[in-house]
Amino acid sequence: MADDRLTTVSKPAPPTRVLSGIQPTGRFHWGNYFGAIRQYIELQAVGESYYFIADLHALTTVRDPDRLRGLVRDAALDLVALGLDPDRASLFVQSDVPEVTELTWLLMTVTPMGLLERCHAYKDKKSRGLAADAGLFTYPVLMSADILAYDATVVPVGEDQVQHIEVCRDLAGTFNHLYGEVFTLPKPRLVEAGARVPGTDGQKMSKSYDNTLDVFEDLAAQKKKIMRITTDSRPLEQPKEPEGDPLFDLFSLVAPESQRQEMAELYRRGGFGYGEVKKALVAAALDHFAAARQRRAQLEADPGAIDAILASGAVRARAKAAAVLARAKQACGLSRLPSVVSSSAGGRR
């Protein structure tokens, strides 16, 4: 007897495709690395990965062309030196993929003004009485195009960027509703919440606070910064709880676990000086980034190497973005060919 019950066939999940962009607005510091870059690099093993240096986004703040070019190159050198593998991930410069800016316009046509007015970067600048240009106002649309151009499924972000992923999903959903299932809706992946990196003044490490330890800065300059890190005035003999102490937290980031535990015991026993901890931090940081510093020096010695990596990454990125853009243009009528995308969000044919 035939079984007349309906069988539900689940739609196969899209392949994991990771996308992340990093603005070249300054040299990478420990907060950038431990808070985000380290985790982006770990995601190379998860699936197909695209990493870009967001020079178009940087134009809203960097207006010196020579400085921007230098920052872009430094960012590429830093990322590869820190572990980004161009054989496993596509590394490229944002402006080398012009399809993204064309896709931005398509998304602009379905973007409500009110949605952009609610975005925190624009609201924050406006509330402080600062001039906000159209680039800042439409920043979330370009960011959405950055993501959608590669059919990204996973976007690692900090909590302050989750709103932009929500905007991206809203715009993609609206476009799909109007023209068919053109875009893959991405999901944010919060970078490790515990990776708050204290600066040299105890606040969150940030360029805006001028309290950073740069990953590849001159070692003598870095040692000087570390030796000047703000500490409390408790007596040397007083036992101290290590967790939450900015100096100990910095040491924990760069020291092996065995050294971290020894340092924690020292804190709890008391009878030590912070100068002792600072010297240990200098040594641990030197060891932790030694291999990355060596790789960076090798890359700098071969100027054509990083150019070749970026060019190869751009070729792969453009191939993917061109396919997505063609799909979107055909769906909304900017192609002489009839649409092959369904007229409602029911899926691609």
C-alpha positions, 0 to 999 in steps of 0.5 A, spaced: 500 500 500 502 506 497 504 511 503 500 518 501 504 522 507 507 528 504 515 527 505 518 534 507 525 535 503 529 540 507 533 545 503 541 543 503 544 549 507 549 553 503 556 552 504 560 556 509 563 562 506 566 567 511 567 574 510 571 580 513 573 586 512 578 590 516 579 598 515 586 601 514 586 607 518 592 605 522 597 600 524 594 594 528 595 593 535 594 588 540 586 589 541 585 588 533 589 582 533 586 579 540 580 582 539 578 580 532 584 578 527 586 572 531 579 569 530 578 571 523 585 567 521 582 561 525 576 561 521 580 559 515 579 552 517 572 553 517 570 554 510 571 558 504 574 565 506 574 572 503 578 577 507 579 584 504 582 591 506 577 596 506 580 602 503 573 605 500 570 605 507 577 608 510 576 614 505 571 617 510 576 618 515 583 618 511 584 623 506 591 623 505 592 619 499 600 617 500 598 615 507 592 611 505 596 607 500 601 606 505 596 603 510 593 598 505 600 595 504 602 595 511 595 592 513 596 586 507 603 585 510 601 585 517 595 580 516 599 575 512 605 575 517 600 574 523 597 568 519 593 569 514 594 564 508 593 566 501 592 559 499 586 558 504 583 565 504 582 570 498 586 577 501 584 583 497 583 590 497 576 592 497 577 597 491 580 592 486 573 589 486 569 594 483 563 590 482 561 591 489 560 599 488 555 597 483 552 592 487 551 598 492 547 602 488 542 596 487 541 596 494 541 603 495 534 603 491 531 599 496 534 602 502 529 606 507 532 613 509 530 611 516 534 605 516 540 609 515 538 614 520 538 609 526 545 606 524 549 608 530 555 610 527 551 616 523 547 617 530 553 618 534 557 623 530 550 627 529 549 627 536 556 630 538 555 635 533 560 633 528 559 633 520 557 627 517 558 626 510 554 622 505 559 616 505 558 615 513 551 615 512 551 610 506 556 606 510 552 600 512 549 599 504 556 599 502 558 594 508 552 590 506 554 590 498 561 587 501 558 581 504 552 580 499 557 580 493 560 573 496 554 570 498 557 570 505 554 566 510 558 567 516 561 574 518 565 575 524 564 582 528 564 585 534 558 587 538 558 594 535 557 591 528 551 587 529 547 592 527 550 593 520 549 585 519 542 586 521 541 592 516 545 587 511 539 582 512 534 587 511 536 590 505 537 583 502 531 580 504 527 586 501 531 585 495 529 578 495 522 579 496 521 584 490 526 580 485 526 573 487 531 569 492 538 573 489 542 574 495 544 569 501 542 572 508 548 572 512 549 571 520 553 574 524 558 571 529 560 574 535 568 575 536 570 572 542 567 576 548 572 575 553 578 578 548 577 585 551 584 588 551 586 593 556 590 599 553 596 602 557 592 606 561 587 601 563 581 603 559 579 599 552 585 599 547 583 604 542 587 608 537 582 614 539 585 613 546 592 613 544 593 607 549 595 602 544 601 597 543 602 596 536 603 589 534 609 590 529 612 597 532 619 598 534 621 593 540 624 599 544 618 603 543 614 598 545 618 596 551 618 604 553 610 604 553 610 597 557 614 600 562 610 606 563 603 602 564 599 605 569 598 601 575 595 601 582 598 604 588 597 598 593 603 596 597 608 591 594 607 586 600 599 586 599 596 579 595 593 581 589 587 578 585 590 577 578 584 577 574 582 584 572 588 587 573 590 590 566 597 588 567 596 581 568 590 581 563 596 583 558 601 578 560 595 573 559 594 574 552 602 573 550 604 568 555 604 561 555 599 558 560 604 555 565 607 562 565 600 565 566 599 560 572 606 562 575 604 569 575 597 569 578 600 565 584 605 571 584 600 576 585 596 572 590 602 571 594 604 578 594 611 581 595 612 583 588 613 589 584 609 591 578 616 593 574 617 585 575 611 584 571 612 589 566 619 586 564 616 579 564 610 582 559 616 585 555 619 578 554 613 574 553 610 579 548 617 578 544 617 571 544 609 571 542 610 575 536 617 573 534 615 568 528 610 574 525 615 579 526 620 574 522 615 573 517 613 580 516 621 582 515 621 576 509 615 579 506 618 586 506 624 584 503 620 581 497 616 587 495 613 583 489 610 578 494 605 582 497 602 585 490 602 578 487 598 575 493 593 581 493 592 581 485 591 573 486 586 574 491 582 580 487 582 575 481 578 570 485 574 575 489 572 579 482 570 572 479 565 571 485 562 578 486 561 578 478 557 572 478 553 575 484 552 582 481 550 579 474 544 575 478 542 581 481 542 585 475 538 580 471 533 579 477 531 587 477 531 588 469 538 591 468 540 585 463 537 584 456 536 577 458 530 574 461 530 573 469 532 566 471 530 568 478 523 567 481 519 573 482 518 572 489 522 569 495 521 562 493 528 560 491 533 560 485 531 556 479 
